[in-house]
Every structure is written in C-alpha cells, then in structure tokens.
Amino acid sequence: MKVSASSVSKGWIVIGLLLVVLSIAGCSQATESGNETNGNNTEGGNFSQVCFGNDCFYVELAVTPDEKSLGLMFREHLDADKGMLFVYPSEGERHFWMKNTLIPLDMIWINSAGEVVSISRNVQPCNTEPCPIISPGKKVQYVLELNAGTSDRIGLITGDKITFDESIKDLVE
C-alpha cells in the first residue's frame, strides 16, 4: 500500500483540528448549579452538602484565597437548592461585600460549633463605589451564601445548627 505525503499531512491536520476543538470545549464547564463558569471557582467540582434539619443545600466550597475572592461574583442565577460555603481554618471576624455580585443573597454566619450566629438577609448587589462591607461583628468560621429569601423560607434563625458532610469537616481538622 502506497501512502502519499499529502494524505499523511491531511490526517495530521484533521487530528490537530480535533484537538483544538476538544481543548476549546474543555475551557467552559457547567457547574452542578447549572451556572456556566470558566472553571476558576469550582476546582473541578468542589461540592458538598450542608443541612439545617431537613433543609439541605449543595454548596460549592470556597477554601482557597482565589475561590474566596471570586465567590459568587458574575453569577446570573443560583438554583434554589445551591449555594456557596466559605470555609476558614479557624474563627475570626469576616468581612464581605457584593461587588460584581449580580444576585441578591442571604449570608449565614456560622461559628466553629456549627451554630448560626447571625443572618444577613436579602443582601443586594452593590451599585455604589465603594461597596458597603457586610459583617456580623462576631467571630465565625463559615459563611454560607444562599439565594435571598431562603433563610426566611426555611425558617432559619440565630442559634440553629448546621450539619456538614465529611468533606467539609476534613477541611478544618
């Protein structure tokens, strides 16, 4: 069988084009919440489950400085059963803002014992410069962001306890 140089070249061109298409397709991924992201805030699907009694949520974990800095910025939608949990190695005063955040949120401030110490309800996206700082003025180890109105819908109050799956417990032990 005789193979010409032009057919070999065409084969390599097709393979090269296929690799380009596949690499472009891999640059954008959908998260479990259905939000399109460039992948820089999910670290390959870093999801866990948190519950307040029978009310459970699938949360993206914000653990690294980059994940915490990006948070839920630029998201146009967050499913009702999804959220983001910011995990810190120990308790401390935490300060958040809503810069580049497009959806209103409830921020649930949680201490190292898993107890809700404060709830910032219906926090609106920032429309001013500088953006207001949101903080409970209490030491917390976790901050859970959910869609605005969720804490009212599930009847969440200060003193309620959150339960984490093992993946979250492993991060702070």
N, C-alpha and C positions, 0 to 999 in steps of 0.2 A: 504494500500500500504506500502510495506516494503522498506526502503531506506538503503542501506549499507553504512558503513563509507567510503569505498573505492570510491564509486560513488560521495559522497559529497566532498571528497578530490580532486578527478579529476575535479569536477566542479570548485572548488576554484583555482586549478592550471590553468585551461583554462581562468578564469576571470583574474587571475594575469598576465598571459602571454599577454592577450589582452590589459591590462592596460600598460604594459611595451612597447608594440608595439605602442600604441597610444601616449605615452609620448615621445618616440624617434621620431616619425613622427612630433610632435609638436616643436621639437628643431630646425628645419630648415624651413624657410619660404621664399617664393619668394616675392620680392618687386614688386611694380607696374611697375618698370622699367624692370622687367624680370631678374634682377640680384639676384642670390642666396645669402642670408645673414643669419647669425646666429641670426638675430633679434635685435642685440645690438645697431643698429644705426637707427632703424626706429620707435622705441617706439610705436609699434602696428599700423603702417601705418600712420605716421605723415606727410601727404602730403597736399600740397596746390598748387594753380595755380598763376603764375606771367605772365605778358604780357608786351611786348613792341609793342604798337599798336596792329596789328592783329597777331603778332608772340607770341604765348603763350607756356608755358612750365609747366609741372607738376614737382614740386620740393619736395624733402624730406627736412624737416626743421631740421637744426642743431641749437638747442637752449640751451641745457644743456652743461656743460663743457665736459662731456664724448662724446656727439654727435659731438661737435666741434673738439675735439681732434682726433676722428676717421675719420670724414669727408668721403671722397670717397676712402680712402685707401683700397687696396686689390681688388678693383673692376676691372674686366677684360673687362667690357662692360658697356656702358651707352647709352640708346636709344636716338635717335635724339631729341625727344620732352621731355626729362627728364633732371633733374639737381639737385643741392643741394643749398639751400639758408641758409646762416649763418646769424642768427638774433641776434643782440646785443641790450641791453636795451637803449643805447644812442650812440651818435657818439664818435669815438675815432680812434686813429691810430691802424690799424690791420696789423698783420704780419703772412704770411702763408708760408708753404714750401710744397714740393711734395714728402716727404719721404714716402715710401711704396705705393705711388700712381702709378698705372700701366698704366693709360691712359692720353694722353695729354689733357689739359683743357684750356678754356678761363675763366679768372676770371674777373667778372664785379663788380667794386667797386661803391657802391651806398650810397648817403648821406641820412639824415633823411627826406629830402623833396622828396625822390624817384627819384633823378636825378643821372644819371651816371656821376661820376667824373673822372673815369679812367677805362681803359680796358687793362688787361694783356693778350695778345693774344698768343695762341699756346704755353702755358707753358708746358714744357716737364717733364716727370718723373725724379726724382733725381737719378743720377747714381754716385754721388760722396759723400764723407763724409768730412766735414759737408755739408748738403744740403743748397743751396742758399735760402735766405729769399726773399719772394716776398711781396712787399708793394708799394702802390701808393705814400706814403708820404703825404697823405691827410686824413682828418678825414672822416670816413664812419660809417654807422650803419648796413649796409647789404653787404654781399659778395655773389655773385651768381656764382656758378661754372657750366659751360656747356661744352659739347664736344668742343675740339679745332676746330676752323674754324666756329663755329656757329655765333659769332658776325659779322664776315665778310659776311657770307651767308645771314644774315638778314639785313645787312647794319647798324648795331648798331654803334653809335658814342657818344662821350662825349657830355653831355647835354641832351641826350634822357631821357625820363621819363619812369619809370616802374610803372605798376599798380599791386597792391596786392589784393588777395581776403581777405575777412573779418577775416579769421583765423589768418593771419599774422598781420593785424592791431591790433587785440585784444592782441597779444603778447607784444606789445610795448606801449600800452596805459595804 
